[in-house]
Amino acid sequence: MSGETAYAATKEALDAFVKTFVVEVMEKGITQGPTDLGGMNEEWKQHLLLNFPFGRIGTLHDAARLIRFFGE
């Protein structure tokens, strides 16, 4: 992978950042995972819930809280 050092370093840095950031924002009630923007049916929600830690689907309110968090 000659010539891709900057790409590889940046990719690893972002990976480390995201893993750390997720823990910090979870303490504030902000989670990662799917967000229902109004188009998810209950069957799909139940399928998704099995794979995410808080046992719920994100809402538009959650997205707004994240935007506010970044604005502070």
Sequence and secondary structure as in RCSB ss.txt:
>XXXX:A:sequence
MSGETAYAATKEALDAFVKTFVVEVMEKGITQGPTDLGGMNEEWKQHLLLNFPFGRIGTLHDAARLIRFFGE
>XXXX:A:secstr
 TT HHHHHHHHHHHHHHHHHHHHHHTTT   S B  S   HHHHHHHHTTSTTSS B HHHHHHHHHHHH 
